Amino acid sequence: MDEVIQIGPWRLLSAYVFVVLLLVLVRWQGIDREKEIIISTIRMTLQLLVMGYILVYIFDQSSLYVTLLVFTVMIFFAIRNIFARVKVKVNRKLRIVIMGSMIAGTVMTTFYFLLLVISIQPWYDPRYFIPIAGMIIGNSMTGVSLGVERLVGEMKGKKQLIEGALMLGATPRDATIAIIKDVFTSAIMPTINSMVGMGIIFLPGMMTGQILAGMSPLIAIEYQIAIMLGILGSVSITLFLFTHFGYLTFFNSRSQLNVKNQQNNIKQ
């Protein structure tokens, strides 16, 4: 394989012309988003630079405790980002369900993937553990974010239908089973759609990075297929736990529907 082409600071700087292009386009169209674009670009650059130096240190240390600490921090910020991204404020019970679903789904999938699928030695090798965990956590975070939005919206929008079913003797699960299925399907479809176009329409970032780094395309494909299946598993488990416990937070101990808090907490 050929040596990896080093981009270097000046070539990297030339890539920022695309940001300038975007600023020109939004300004020309009268879209007031210049400040947001500049801030997001600066944040992205600084965050990645800092993370790069941190990862160099972590990879050199290869410590079990440091790897698990980074893993914990990643999950924490993923959960925090879910709460920040949704357009409605959720009550305490639903927050607990979100946290529990994210932790259980991502932890189970990450350790299964590392221990059985890849079988790395040692299992906490940060060079494998952190990037793989990041992809699993990030995609699960996106799925749950979509699920929260959809669940709250459906429970509010179909309030009368649910209450009517309850009055006819249906259990909370029977009254909301269609909503649960709809939330699960809508939240997992982005992951499935990305799988459909993979390899024909686009090459995933992980695979592209490995090929650019000099790895054989066939080996890169093996890794990409494996990690995509791992992501699918994590999103599936996380969404299953979220939907099948999340809907219960909308009912009180007497199986009465209560969406008042969610209705009053829509962000302005």
Backbone bond lengths (Angstrom), bond angles and torsions (degrees), N, CA, C in turn:
res aa  C-N    CA-C-N  psi(-1)  N-CA   C-N-CA  omega(-1)  CA-C   N-CA-C  phi
1 M - - - 1.462 - - 1.533 110.36 -
2 D 1.331 116.03 148.43 1.456 120.41 177.26 1.520 110.16 -72.52
3 E 1.340 114.22 160.37 1.458 119.16 177.39 1.531 109.58 -67.42
4 V 1.325 114.19 152.87 1.463 119.84 178.32 1.519 109.21 -70.71
5 I 1.321 116.34 131.97 1.468 120.76 178.54 1.525 109.33 -75.73
6 Q 1.316 115.44 122.54 1.457 120.48 178.05 1.530 109.55 -81.83
7 I 1.312 116.69 125.89 1.466 119.85 -178.93 1.522 110.92 -71.50
8 G 1.328 115.53 -49.03 1.459 118.89 179.98 1.517 112.17 81.51
9 P 1.335 117.12 159.40 1.479 120.73 -175.20 1.520 114.31 -63.66
10 W 1.347 117.97 -37.97 1.456 119.24 -176.09 1.525 111.88 -72.79
11 R 1.314 117.02 -40.26 1.456 119.74 176.43 1.522 110.94 -66.82
12 L 1.331 115.57 -38.74 1.458 119.54 176.90 1.521 110.37 -62.33
13 L 1.312 116.13 -40.72 1.456 120.56 179.02 1.526 111.03 -62.13
14 S 1.332 116.68 -35.13 1.470 119.72 -179.79 1.519 112.16 -65.62
15 A 1.332 117.92 -22.08 1.464 121.21 179.56 1.529 111.78 -70.20
16 Y 1.319 117.04 -19.98 1.463 120.48 -179.64 1.529 111.93 -70.71
17 V 1.330 117.01 -4.64 1.457 119.81 175.50 1.523 110.70 -61.51
18 F 1.345 116.58 -27.05 1.462 120.10 178.97 1.530 111.18 -69.69
19 V 1.323 116.64 -31.53 1.460 120.39 175.09 1.523 109.57 -67.71
20 V 1.321 115.58 -43.27 1.470 120.45 177.70 1.528 109.77 -60.67
21 L 1.333 116.06 -41.57 1.460 120.39 178.32 1.521 111.06 -60.35
22 L 1.330 116.71 -44.04 1.459 120.76 178.87 1.526 110.88 -62.74
23 L 1.331 117.12 -41.91 1.469 120.93 178.85 1.523 110.83 -61.32
24 V 1.334 116.62 -41.15 1.464 120.83 179.00 1.530 110.56 -64.32
25 L 1.329 116.21 -42.37 1.467 120.67 -178.04 1.524 112.07 -66.31
26 V 1.336 117.45 -44.27 1.468 118.88 -179.12 1.524 110.61 -70.12
27 R 1.331 116.78 -33.54 1.457 119.82 177.38 1.525 110.83 -67.71
28 W 1.333 115.74 -40.65 1.462 121.13 179.90 1.521 111.73 -64.84
29 Q 1.350 116.09 -33.48 1.459 120.27 -179.76 1.529 113.08 -89.60
30 G 1.320 116.51 -0.30 1.455 120.04 178.63 1.510 114.09 73.81
31 I 1.333 116.93 25.99 1.470 121.79 178.93 1.516 108.14 -91.96
32 D 1.311 116.53 120.25 1.464 121.15 -175.80 1.533 110.74 -84.02
33 R 1.333 115.72 76.00 1.455 120.51 -178.19 1.535 112.27 -134.80
34 E 1.341 117.12 12.09 1.464 119.62 -176.49 1.529 112.01 -60.62
35 K 1.317 116.84 -46.19 1.455 120.76 -177.67 1.526 111.11 -62.07
36 E 1.325 115.98 -43.19 1.458 120.89 -179.98 1.531 111.48 -63.05
37 I 1.330 116.26 -40.47 1.466 121.00 179.78 1.525 110.87 -65.68
38 I 1.325 116.23 -44.51 1.472 120.51 -179.02 1.523 110.73 -64.44
39 I 1.332 116.06 -45.28 1.468 119.83 -178.99 1.522 110.63 -63.66
40 S 1.347 116.84 -43.42 1.457 119.73 -178.99 1.530 111.21 -65.35
41 T 1.329 116.96 -36.38 1.463 120.41 178.49 1.517 111.02 -66.82
42 I 1.326 116.56 -43.94 1.468 120.66 179.29 1.523 110.46 -64.51
43 R 1.334 115.95 -44.07 1.467 119.55 179.62 1.520 111.34 -62.36
44 M 1.325 115.89 -45.50 1.462 119.74 179.25 1.524 111.17 -57.79
45 T 1.331 116.43 -46.21 1.458 121.02 -178.47 1.519 112.01 -63.44
46 L 1.321 116.26 -49.28 1.464 119.98 -178.27 1.517 111.85 -65.58
47 Q 1.338 116.08 -42.87 1.468 119.78 -178.84 1.526 111.53 -62.42
48 L 1.328 116.58 -42.31 1.458 120.06 -179.44 1.525 111.67 -70.19
49 L 1.335 117.34 -38.01 1.465 120.08 177.76 1.528 110.77 -63.81
50 V 1.332 115.03 -45.75 1.465 118.91 178.61 1.523 110.59 -62.77
51 M 1.339 116.45 -44.41 1.453 120.25 179.67 1.528 111.24 -62.88
52 G 1.320 116.62 -35.85 1.461 120.04 178.08 1.517 111.96 -59.36
53 Y 1.332 116.81 -47.58 1.467 120.76 179.09 1.532 111.11 -66.66
54 I 1.334 116.09 -36.93 1.469 119.51 178.53 1.522 110.54 -64.81
55 L 1.330 116.38 -43.21 1.462 120.40 -179.25 1.526 111.67 -65.46
56 V 1.332 117.39 -36.72 1.471 120.00 176.17 1.520 109.88 -58.64
57 Y 1.327 115.89 -44.39 1.476 120.30 179.43 1.531 111.04 -66.00
58 I 1.344 116.47 -44.34 1.463 120.59 -178.12 1.524 111.08 -64.78
59 F 1.329 116.67 -42.30 1.464 120.34 180.00 1.528 111.02 -63.30
60 D 1.318 116.17 -36.83 1.466 119.71 179.29 1.527 111.51 -69.14
61 Q 1.340 116.59 -33.97 1.458 120.56 -177.76 1.524 111.79 -77.27
62 S 1.342 116.89 -43.58 1.468 123.30 -177.35 1.528 110.96 49.61
63 S 1.337 115.23 52.89 1.462 121.73 -177.11 1.527 110.36 -102.25
64 L 1.330 115.91 137.17 1.460 121.55 177.52 1.524 110.81 -58.72
65 Y 1.310 116.85 -47.14 1.465 121.22 -175.35 1.522 111.63 -68.53
66 V 1.315 117.24 -38.71 1.461 120.08 178.92 1.528 110.26 -66.89
67 T 1.336 116.77 -42.39 1.470 120.77 179.31 1.521 110.97 -61.91
68 L 1.331 117.24 -45.81 1.463 120.52 179.65 1.523 111.46 -66.64
69 L 1.328 116.87 -33.63 1.465 120.25 177.09 1.520 110.50 -64.76
70 V 1.328 116.55 -45.03 1.466 120.66 178.00 1.526 110.05 -62.40
71 F 1.314 117.37 -41.76 1.461 122.70 178.66 1.530 110.53 -59.39
72 T 1.319 116.31 -44.48 1.464 121.36 179.34 1.520 111.31 -64.04
73 V 1.325 116.23 -43.20 1.466 120.87 179.68 1.520 110.77 -63.10
74 M 1.340 116.78 -39.71 1.465 120.96 179.20 1.525 111.03 -62.34
75 I 1.315 116.58 -44.00 1.467 120.00 178.85 1.524 110.50 -65.32
76 F 1.328 116.73 -41.57 1.463 121.36 -179.79 1.530 110.99 -58.67
77 F 1.334 116.52 -48.80 1.457 119.54 -178.01 1.527 111.64 -71.21
78 A 1.334 117.60 -28.81 1.465 119.73 175.36 1.519 110.39 -64.46
79 I 1.329 116.99 -45.15 1.464 121.24 178.47 1.525 110.09 -63.99
80 R 1.314 115.43 -42.62 1.460 120.22 178.95 1.526 111.11 -61.66
81 N 1.331 115.89 -37.73 1.451 120.18 -179.94 1.523 111.69 -69.46
82 I 1.328 117.07 -32.96 1.462 120.43 176.35 1.520 110.00 -61.51
83 F 1.325 116.59 -47.10 1.464 120.47 179.68 1.530 111.35 -62.16
84 A 1.338 116.64 -32.72 1.461 120.44 -177.66 1.531 111.96 -79.65
85 R 1.340 117.07 -28.52 1.462 120.35 -173.81 1.522 113.59 -84.33
86 V 1.313 117.73 -30.97 1.460 119.03 -176.32 1.527 110.01 -69.50
87 K 1.327 115.74 148.01 1.458 120.82 -176.30 1.517 112.87 -84.93
88 V 1.308 117.60 -3.34 1.463 120.61 177.87 1.528 108.90 -124.98
89 K 1.295 115.37 146.65 1.453 119.74 173.46 1.518 108.51 -81.35
90 V 1.297 116.15 135.44 1.458 120.10 -178.26 1.519 110.19 -105.26
91 N 1.329 115.77 153.30 1.453 119.03 -178.17 1.521 111.03 -75.84
92 R 1.312 115.53 174.52 1.459 121.09 -173.64 1.523 112.15 -63.01
93 K 1.333 117.01 -40.47 1.460 120.22 -178.93 1.517 111.71 -63.75
94 L 1.327 116.88 -41.96 1.454 119.96 179.69 1.524 111.08 -69.06
95 R 1.320 116.62 -33.71 1.466 120.34 176.12 1.524 110.68 -62.37
96 I 1.319 116.04 -40.41 1.464 120.04 178.71 1.517 110.52 -64.24
97 V 1.337 116.32 -40.80 1.465 120.49 178.08 1.525 110.43 -63.14
98 I 1.322 116.92 -42.89 1.467 121.00 178.85 1.529 110.45 -60.40
99 M 1.329 116.36 -47.21 1.458 120.39 -179.47 1.526 111.42 -63.29
100 G 1.323 116.00 -45.51 1.458 119.93 179.93 1.520 112.65 -63.11
101 S 1.326 116.56 -41.05 1.457 121.02 -179.80 1.521 111.04 -65.48
102 M 1.331 116.42 -44.59 1.456 120.34 179.91 1.526 111.53 -63.39
103 I 1.310 116.33 -45.58 1.463 119.94 -178.03 1.522 110.89 -64.91
104 A 1.336 116.21 -49.59 1.469 119.99 -177.34 1.525 111.42 -64.20
105 G 1.326 117.60 -48.18 1.458 120.99 -176.54 1.519 113.45 -64.76
106 T 1.326 116.81 -45.93 1.465 119.72 -176.80 1.525 112.47 -74.26
107 V 1.316 117.48 -37.95 1.464 120.27 -179.70 1.525 110.49 -66.56
108 M 1.322 117.00 -48.45 1.466 120.30 -179.86 1.524 111.52 -59.24
109 T 1.327 116.41 -46.48 1.460 120.32 -177.16 1.519 111.74 -67.63
110 T 1.323 117.04 -43.74 1.466 120.60 -178.54 1.516 111.70 -60.50
111 F 1.326 117.20 -48.14 1.457 120.10 -177.69 1.529 111.51 -70.25
112 Y 1.315 117.86 -37.00 1.467 120.25 176.12 1.524 109.71 -61.90
113 F 1.314 116.13 -45.21 1.458 121.24 -177.46 1.521 111.28 -64.09
114 L 1.323 116.96 -45.79 1.461 120.57 -176.39 1.525 112.44 -72.53
115 L 1.333 116.15 -38.64 1.461 119.80 -175.26 1.521 113.23 -81.66
116 L 1.336 118.32 -36.32 1.460 120.92 -173.69 1.528 113.68 -108.15
117 V 1.321 117.49 -41.31 1.462 119.64 -176.78 1.532 111.26 -76.25
118 I 1.341 116.17 -50.86 1.465 120.08 -179.10 1.529 111.51 -94.14
119 S 1.322 117.21 -35.39 1.469 123.09 -179.67 1.528 111.64 56.43
120 I 1.319 115.70 53.38 1.461 119.04 179.43 1.523 110.78 -76.17
121 Q 1.321 115.07 151.42 1.457 122.04 177.53 1.531 109.27 -130.18
122 P 1.341 117.81 121.31 1.465 126.17 -5.54 1.535 110.78 -73.84
123 W 1.310 115.91 160.51 1.462 119.90 -173.83 1.518 113.05 -65.42
124 Y 1.321 117.11 -19.64 1.468 120.62 -178.44 1.531 111.81 -97.21
125 D 1.327 118.11 14.85 1.460 121.23 179.04 1.529 109.25 -53.89
126 P 1.330 118.20 111.34 1.475 120.86 -173.34 1.518 113.74 -62.62
127 R 1.327 117.88 -24.78 1.463 120.76 -179.20 1.526 111.36 -63.79
128 Y 1.314 116.85 -28.57 1.462 122.46 176.32 1.529 110.81 -101.37
129 F 1.323 115.64 -45.21 1.458 121.63 -172.45 1.529 112.06 -58.93
130 I 1.314 117.40 -51.82 1.463 120.78 -172.17 1.532 112.87 -68.73
131 P 1.343 120.27 -48.46 1.479 118.22 178.41 1.526 113.37 -62.10
132 I 1.333 116.43 -41.91 1.467 119.75 -179.23 1.528 110.39 -66.83
133 A 1.328 116.54 -44.88 1.462 120.21 177.86 1.524 110.90 -60.91
134 G 1.327 116.44 -37.47 1.460 120.02 179.75 1.517 112.40 -62.95
135 M 1.333 116.72 -42.55 1.465 119.84 178.86 1.523 111.45 -67.12
136 I 1.314 116.72 -40.45 1.464 120.72 179.58 1.523 111.08 -66.17
137 I 1.327 116.65 -47.10 1.465 121.03 -179.31 1.525 110.94 -65.36
138 G 1.341 117.01 -43.35 1.461 120.73 -177.54 1.518 113.01 -62.16
139 N 1.324 116.69 -43.83 1.460 119.67 179.61 1.527 112.20 -70.83
140 S 1.326 116.97 -35.31 1.467 119.98 176.02 1.520 110.60 -65.99
141 M 1.317 116.21 -38.59 1.460 121.41 177.31 1.529 110.69 -59.68
142 T 1.324 116.49 -44.69 1.465 120.47 179.08 1.523 111.26 -63.09
143 G 1.337 116.21 -43.88 1.456 120.08 179.72 1.517 112.96 -61.95
144 V 1.323 116.61 -44.91 1.459 120.44 -179.58 1.530 110.57 -67.68
145 S 1.330 117.56 -38.46 1.468 120.70 177.79 1.526 110.75 -57.41
146 L 1.326 115.99 -45.65 1.466 120.24 177.02 1.525 110.76 -64.51
147 G 1.336 116.31 -39.82 1.456 120.66 -179.40 1.510 113.12 -64.10
148 V 1.334 116.87 -40.52 1.467 120.65 179.77 1.519 110.35 -62.71
149 E 1.330 115.92 -47.53 1.468 120.59 179.56 1.526 110.45 -57.41
150 R 1.318 115.56 -47.00 1.464 120.02 -175.59 1.527 111.35 -69.31
151 L 1.330 117.38 -41.78 1.466 120.48 -177.63 1.521 111.32 -63.29
152 V 1.329 116.17 -48.85 1.468 119.54 -179.67 1.524 110.40 -62.56
153 G 1.341 116.60 -43.55 1.460 120.00 -179.53 1.521 112.74 -63.77
154 E 1.332 116.93 -42.02 1.462 120.67 -179.60 1.525 111.74 -69.00
155 M 1.324 116.65 -40.39 1.463 120.02 179.84 1.529 110.82 -64.83
156 K 1.308 116.92 -35.83 1.457 120.80 177.64 1.524 111.18 -74.06
157 G 1.346 115.70 -47.41 1.454 120.05 -175.42 1.522 114.19 -67.70
158 K 1.324 117.10 -28.26 1.465 120.80 -178.31 1.528 112.00 -110.44
159 K 1.313 114.98 28.51 1.458 121.28 -178.34 1.528 112.21 -56.04
160 Q 1.316 117.26 -46.76 1.468 120.51 -177.71 1.524 111.85 -66.23
161 L 1.336 116.56 -38.77 1.462 119.54 179.00 1.532 110.91 -65.17
162 I 1.316 115.83 -40.35 1.467 120.06 179.34 1.517 110.91 -65.56
163 E 1.329 115.95 -45.93 1.466 119.91 -179.93 1.525 110.57 -64.02
164 G 1.335 117.34 -36.58 1.464 120.46 177.70 1.522 111.30 -63.75
165 A 1.329 116.29 -40.68 1.461 120.16 178.56 1.523 110.65 -66.76
166 L 1.333 116.87 -37.82 1.465 120.45 178.71 1.528 110.79 -65.22
167 M 1.318 116.63 -39.25 1.459 120.91 179.62 1.529 111.45 -65.20
168 L 1.318 116.60 -27.26 1.468 121.10 179.29 1.529 111.84 -86.71
169 G 1.334 116.70 3.80 1.455 120.34 175.03 1.513 115.90 102.67
170 A 1.326 117.77 4.75 1.464 120.63 179.60 1.524 110.56 -72.46
171 T 1.313 116.35 149.02 1.465 121.10 174.38 1.532 108.29 -79.27
172 P 1.338 117.81 161.82 1.468 119.23 177.09 1.525 112.69 -52.92
173 R 1.337 116.85 -39.15 1.468 119.07 179.69 1.526 111.15 -67.64
174 D 1.338 117.35 -43.72 1.457 120.22 179.25 1.525 111.09 -62.29
175 A 1.327 116.24 -37.18 1.463 120.88 -177.06 1.526 112.29 -73.45
176 T 1.323 117.20 -21.27 1.466 120.27 -175.00 1.532 113.44 -119.58
177 I 1.326 118.10 5.77 1.458 120.20 -174.79 1.527 112.10 -59.45
178 A 1.334 117.42 -36.98 1.470 120.38 179.04 1.525 110.13 -65.64
179 I 1.331 116.43 -37.67 1.462 121.07 178.57 1.524 110.02 -67.21
180 I 1.320 117.03 -43.20 1.454 121.61 179.72 1.524 110.45 -58.67
181 K 1.325 116.65 -45.78 1.464 120.82 179.76 1.524 111.21 -64.59
182 D 1.333 116.04 -40.97 1.460 120.73 -178.98 1.522 111.12 -65.48
183 V 1.338 116.86 -42.65 1.463 121.28 179.47 1.526 110.34 -63.24
184 F 1.313 116.41 -46.20 1.466 120.60 -179.40 1.528 110.51 -61.03
185 T 1.330 116.31 -45.87 1.464 120.62 -177.62 1.521 112.13 -64.65
186 S 1.333 116.90 -47.18 1.463 120.68 -177.08 1.522 111.68 -66.10
187 A 1.334 117.30 -34.03 1.462 120.45 -177.32 1.520 112.70 -78.37
188 I 1.329 117.52 -27.27 1.468 119.69 -178.26 1.525 112.38 -93.09
189 M 1.323 118.03 -13.99 1.461 120.88 -177.49 1.527 113.85 -60.80
190 P 1.341 120.73 -38.66 1.472 118.93 176.99 1.532 112.91 -57.15
191 T 1.322 116.91 -37.99 1.461 120.50 178.22 1.525 110.62 -66.98
192 I 1.325 115.96 -44.09 1.468 120.03 179.66 1.526 110.73 -65.84
193 N 1.329 117.19 -40.47 1.463 120.76 179.78 1.522 111.72 -63.95
194 S 1.322 116.76 -36.92 1.464 119.85 178.21 1.518 110.79 -66.53
195 M 1.336 117.10 -32.62 1.463 121.00 177.16 1.525 111.09 -68.22
196 V 1.339 116.27 -36.23 1.465 120.79 -177.85 1.529 111.23 -63.36
197 G 1.341 116.31 -41.25 1.467 119.81 -176.41 1.513 114.56 -87.22
198 M 1.314 117.45 -6.47 1.459 121.83 -175.57 1.526 111.14 -67.35
199 G 1.332 116.04 131.31 1.457 121.26 176.33 1.514 113.86 91.71
200 I 1.330 117.33 -30.68 1.469 120.90 179.70 1.526 110.62 -103.76
201 I 1.332 115.52 -51.39 1.461 119.96 -178.59 1.523 111.22 -86.40
202 F 1.320 117.82 -37.94 1.464 120.74 -178.65 1.520 110.09 -151.21
203 L 1.331 115.18 160.25 1.454 122.37 173.51 1.529 107.65 -104.21
204 P 1.313 118.10 126.20 1.460 121.13 -177.24 1.527 112.17 -60.84
205 G 1.332 115.02 155.98 1.463 120.85 -177.17 1.514 113.54 -59.76
206 M 1.336 117.30 -41.85 1.458 120.26 -179.02 1.526 110.45 -62.39
207 M 1.315 117.02 -46.99 1.464 121.70 -179.00 1.522 110.61 -64.50
208 T 1.322 116.88 -43.57 1.455 121.25 179.28 1.522 110.99 -60.72
209 G 1.337 116.09 -43.51 1.455 120.31 179.62 1.517 112.26 -62.54
210 Q 1.331 117.09 -40.85 1.460 120.60 179.43 1.524 111.29 -66.64
211 I 1.328 116.60 -40.00 1.468 119.94 179.03 1.530 110.43 -65.95
212 L 1.335 116.33 -43.81 1.464 120.08 177.83 1.526 111.73 -63.07
213 A 1.352 115.83 -29.33 1.461 120.08 179.30 1.525 112.69 -80.12
214 G 1.347 117.48 -0.95 1.448 120.74 175.46 1.514 115.36 103.30
215 M 1.323 118.27 3.63 1.462 120.11 -179.54 1.520 110.54 -78.59
216 S 1.329 115.89 149.88 1.457 120.94 177.09 1.525 110.21 -60.19
217 P 1.341 118.10 135.76 1.470 120.21 178.82 1.525 112.90 -56.01
218 L 1.325 117.46 -34.53 1.465 119.76 -179.54 1.528 111.43 -67.02
219 I 1.338 116.98 -40.74 1.468 120.10 177.00 1.528 109.83 -67.20
220 A 1.335 116.00 -40.98 1.463 120.34 178.21 1.521 110.99 -60.77
221 I 1.333 116.55 -38.22 1.463 120.98 178.66 1.528 110.66 -65.35
222 E 1.337 116.72 -41.60 1.463 119.82 178.07 1.521 110.90 -58.41
223 Y 1.322 115.82 -46.46 1.470 119.84 178.77 1.522 111.13 -62.69
224 Q 1.341 115.77 -41.97 1.465 118.87 -176.66 1.516 111.75 -66.02
225 I 1.326 116.88 -41.90 1.465 119.99 177.99 1.527 109.99 -62.20
226 A 1.333 115.72 -45.32 1.464 120.02 -178.58 1.519 111.60 -62.28
227 I 1.327 117.10 -47.56 1.470 119.49 -177.00 1.521 110.91 -68.99
228 M 1.347 117.56 -32.81 1.461 119.30 178.25 1.515 111.18 -66.99
229 L 1.327 116.21 -38.44 1.460 119.91 175.87 1.523 110.95 -66.92
230 G 1.333 115.89 -37.00 1.464 119.63 176.00 1.519 111.80 -63.95
231 I 1.330 115.97 -41.83 1.465 120.58 177.39 1.524 110.57 -62.36
232 L 1.339 115.74 -44.37 1.467 120.18 178.36 1.522 110.47 -58.64
233 G 1.339 116.45 -43.04 1.458 119.89 179.44 1.508 112.46 -64.04
234 S 1.330 116.43 -43.54 1.461 120.07 -179.39 1.524 112.06 -64.61
235 V 1.337 116.36 -45.64 1.467 120.06 178.72 1.523 110.38 -62.53
236 S 1.325 116.76 -39.65 1.466 120.80 -179.40 1.525 111.04 -63.85
237 I 1.327 116.35 -49.12 1.471 120.48 -178.85 1.517 110.67 -63.46
238 T 1.336 115.60 -45.72 1.467 120.23 -177.99 1.522 111.50 -61.93
239 L 1.326 116.61 -45.20 1.462 120.28 179.96 1.521 111.65 -68.48
240 F 1.326 116.83 -38.00 1.466 119.74 178.48 1.525 110.43 -60.40
241 L 1.322 116.77 -47.46 1.467 120.88 179.22 1.520 110.85 -63.76
242 F 1.337 115.81 -42.47 1.467 119.25 -178.21 1.526 111.81 -63.96
243 T 1.335 117.30 -48.19 1.466 119.95 -176.74 1.525 112.44 -68.97
244 H 1.332 117.21 -39.06 1.458 120.36 -174.70 1.527 113.72 -81.97
245 F 1.309 117.30 -8.45 1.470 120.56 172.18 1.530 110.67 -116.70
246 G 1.345 116.01 -25.93 1.460 119.52 -177.05 1.515 113.97 -66.31
247 Y 1.333 116.87 -38.62 1.467 118.81 -177.29 1.523 111.80 -63.94
248 L 1.342 117.10 -27.50 1.470 120.86 -179.27 1.520 112.43 -65.21
249 T 1.349 116.76 -24.57 1.465 119.84 -178.32 1.522 112.00 -71.08
250 F 1.321 117.16 -10.19 1.463 121.15 179.27 1.534 112.12 -92.17
251 F 1.326 116.90 1.73 1.458 121.48 -179.91 1.529 110.12 -122.61
252 N 1.325 115.70 146.61 1.457 119.36 176.37 1.526 110.34 -88.45
253 S 1.317 116.48 -174.20 1.467 121.04 -175.54 1.530 112.64 -65.77
254 R 1.337 117.22 -17.83 1.466 121.41 178.80 1.534 111.98 -99.80
255 S 1.325 115.54 17.64 1.472 122.17 178.45 1.517 112.40 62.17
256 Q 1.334 116.53 31.89 1.463 121.55 176.61 1.524 109.25 -98.85
257 L 1.330 116.12 138.49 1.455 121.12 -178.60 1.520 110.24 -71.34
258 N 1.337 115.84 136.39 1.455 121.08 179.84 1.522 109.08 -141.66
259 V 1.331 116.70 94.81 1.460 120.65 178.41 1.523 111.02 -113.20
260 K 1.325 117.35 14.91 1.462 121.28 -177.28 1.519 111.42 -60.98
261 N 1.333 116.41 -43.57 1.460 119.16 -178.10 1.523 111.82 -61.53
262 Q 1.330 116.01 -43.42 1.444 118.68 179.42 1.519 111.33 -66.29
263 Q 1.310 117.57 -35.92 1.460 120.76 -179.76 1.524 111.27 -66.14
264 N 1.318 116.36 -35.13 1.450 120.51 -176.74 1.522 112.93 -85.89
265 N 1.337 117.10 -5.90 1.450 119.55 -174.21 1.522 113.70 -109.87
266 I 1.333 117.27 17.50 1.461 119.82 177.36 1.534 108.96 -66.50
267 K 1.325 115.22 128.79 1.461 120.00 -179.83 1.508 109.71 -67.39
268 Q 1.279 114.67 137.98 1.465 119.80 -179.82 1.532 108.81 -83.56
